[in-house]
Structure formats: C-alpha cells, structure tokens
Amino acid sequence: MSKAKLKIKQGDTVKVIAGKEKGKTGKVLRVEPEKERVVVERLNMVKRHRRPSPQNPQGMLEREAPMHVSNVMYYCSRCSEGVRLGVKRVEGGRLRVCKQCGTEVD
Ligand SMILES: [Zn+2]
C-alpha cells in the first residue's frame, strides 16, 4: 500500500466499517499519520492497569486505542453514511469533498 497522506483529520466524524466497533460513528481525537492510525472518541476502548491512586483506587483506566484508517470512513452528515473523500483544488489550496454528494468538508 502506498503511504498516502491521510485524508482523515482531527475533529472529523468517522464511521467504523470493520472490526468490533463496526457501524458506529465518532469524532477523531487524534491522527497518527506515520502509523496510519486514528483515535476515535469513545470507540475501541481498552482497559489499562495503572498503579492504584486516591483518584483511581482500582488502578483501572479506560482509554481509546488507535484504529487503522482503513477501518474508518469519513462520515458525511448530508449522505448519512461513511463516504470516500476527494480533493478539489481551489484558489489558495485544496478542499476535501464528499465523493458522493460533492459537499465540501473543509
Ligand atoms: Zn456526502
């Protein structure tokens, strides 16, 4: 697979298309371009053990584990589904657009 620049950005809403969270949507908290992974709010939660503290007597912490970008698609609110993104050249740069309905997403 080519090391394409990720089209998914922080703050995007994505739909999960594979894995245990399939069908769910969430907001991208962080992207890890070098690993081609994204961290999506409240999805793919894993429990981590920590040293118990007064704030966390159980020593358990739940946090989002990164997911591979191939498992998510940009969620287009107009299409109400996960869509592929295209790139449109405009004056002064480029915009991402929904390939399905043509809506500019940024
Ligand atoms: Zn769309």
Boltz pocket constraint, residues with backbone or C-beta under 6 A from the ligand:
constraints:
  - pocket:
      binder: B
      contacts: [[A, 76], [A, 77], [A, 78], [A, 79], [A, 83], [A, 98], [A, 99], [A, 100], [A, 101], [A, 102], [A, 103]]
      max_distance: 6.0
